[in-house]
Amino acid sequence: MYLLLASQPDISAAGVLPLSLTRWASRAQNSTRESVVAALNELQESEFVCFDVLSEELLVRTFIEWDGAHRNPKRKPAILAAAHVVESLAIRRALATDLHRLRLPTRELDLSPQHE
């Protein structure tokens, strides 16, 4: 499931993508929305992903690091711009943790509950 998520064509530079349970379930034989949700819950418990069903967003944790774009000065603005449009507070907080670990700025990332 993690590899399926990380390889989605609509993943942002920040590693965020729309929560598309039906589409992801269709990618594997005998997979259902329920089995996808179970897999996502397992990945979230292990902090590989963070998802929010209300905003319908999912963050693939460590995507930025694996992509290597954080080391490219020309790609950093795209990562930060993608981070700033995340609606979910939970995802913004997880993303802030990841950005901080990679020494990318987080001060402009609104982490207040009012943003939701």
C-alpha positions as CSV (number, residue, x, y, z in Angstrom):
1,M,0.0,0.0,0.0
2,Y,2.8,2.4,0.9
3,L,4.5,1.9,-2.5
4,L,1.1,2.4,-4.3
5,L,0.6,5.7,-2.4
6,A,4.1,7.0,-3.0
7,S,3.8,6.2,-6.7
8,Q,0.5,8.0,-7.4
9,P,0.8,10.5,-10.3
10,D,-1.2,13.2,-8.3
11,I,1.1,13.2,-5.3
12,S,2.3,16.7,-4.5
13,A,5.8,17.9,-3.9
14,A,5.0,17.7,-0.2
15,G,3.9,14.1,-0.4
16,V,0.2,14.8,-0.1
17,L,-2.5,13.4,-2.2
18,P,-6.3,13.1,-2.3
19,L,-7.8,10.2,-0.3
20,S,-9.0,7.9,-3.1
21,L,-10.1,4.7,-1.5
22,T,-12.1,3.3,-4.4
23,R,-9.4,4.0,-6.9
24,W,-6.8,2.4,-4.7
25,A,-8.9,-0.6,-4.0
26,S,-9.3,-1.2,-7.8
27,R,-5.5,-1.5,-8.2
28,A,-5.3,-4.9,-6.5
29,Q,-7.4,-8.1,-7.1
30,N,-9.7,-8.9,-4.1
31,S,-9.0,-5.5,-2.6
32,T,-11.9,-3.5,-1.2
33,R,-12.4,0.0,0.3
34,E,-12.5,-1.7,3.7
35,S,-9.2,-3.5,3.1
36,V,-7.6,-0.2,1.9
37,V,-8.8,1.6,5.1
38,A,-7.4,-1.3,7.2
39,A,-4.0,-1.0,5.4
40,L,-4.0,2.8,5.8
41,N,-4.8,2.6,9.5
42,E,-1.9,0.2,9.9
43,L,0.4,2.5,8.0
44,Q,-0.8,5.5,10.1
45,E,-0.3,3.7,13.4
46,S,3.3,3.0,12.3
47,E,3.6,6.7,11.2
48,F,4.3,5.9,7.5
49,V,1.3,7.9,6.5
50,C,-1.1,10.5,8.0
51,F,-4.6,10.8,6.6
52,D,-7.7,12.8,7.3
53,V,-11.1,11.5,6.2
54,L,-12.8,14.9,6.6
55,S,-10.4,16.8,4.4
56,E,-9.9,13.7,2.2
57,E,-6.1,14.1,2.2
58,L,-3.2,11.7,2.9
59,L,0.4,12.5,3.6
60,V,3.0,9.9,2.6
61,R,5.6,10.5,5.4
62,T,9.2,10.6,4.3
63,F,8.1,11.2,0.6
64,I,10.0,14.5,0.6
65,E,13.2,12.8,1.9
66,W,13.0,9.8,-0.5
67,D,12.2,12.1,-3.4
68,G,15.4,14.1,-2.6
69,A,13.8,17.3,-3.7
70,H,14.5,19.0,-0.4
71,R,18.2,19.1,-1.4
72,N,17.4,21.0,-4.6
73,P,17.1,24.7,-4.1
74,K,14.8,25.0,-7.2
75,R,12.4,22.4,-5.8
76,K,12.2,23.7,-2.2
77,P,9.7,26.4,-3.1
78,A,7.4,23.8,-4.7
79,I,7.5,21.6,-1.5
80,L,6.7,24.6,0.7
81,A,3.9,25.8,-1.6
82,A,2.3,22.3,-1.6
83,A,2.6,22.2,2.2
84,H,0.8,25.5,2.6
85,V,-2.3,24.4,0.8
86,V,-2.9,21.3,3.0
87,E,-6.3,21.7,4.7
88,S,-6.0,19.1,7.5
89,L,-4.5,20.3,10.8
90,A,-3.3,16.8,11.6
91,I,-1.5,16.5,8.3
92,R,0.0,20.0,8.5
93,R,1.4,19.1,12.0
94,A,2.9,15.8,10.7
95,L,4.3,17.6,7.7
96,A,5.8,20.3,9.9
97,T,7.6,17.6,11.9
98,D,8.9,16.1,8.6
99,L,10.0,19.5,7.3
100,H,11.7,20.4,10.5
101,R,13.6,17.1,10.5
102,L,14.8,18.0,6.9
103,R,15.7,21.5,8.0
104,L,13.1,23.1,5.8
105,P,11.2,26.2,7.1
106,T,7.9,25.6,9.0
107,R,7.2,29.0,10.5
108,E,4.8,30.0,7.7
109,L,2.9,26.7,8.0
110,D,-0.3,27.5,9.9
111,L,-0.6,25.0,12.7
112,S,-3.4,26.6,14.6
113,P,-6.8,24.8,14.8
114,Q,-8.5,28.0,13.4
115,H,-7.1,27.2,10.0
116,E,-9.3,24.2,9.6
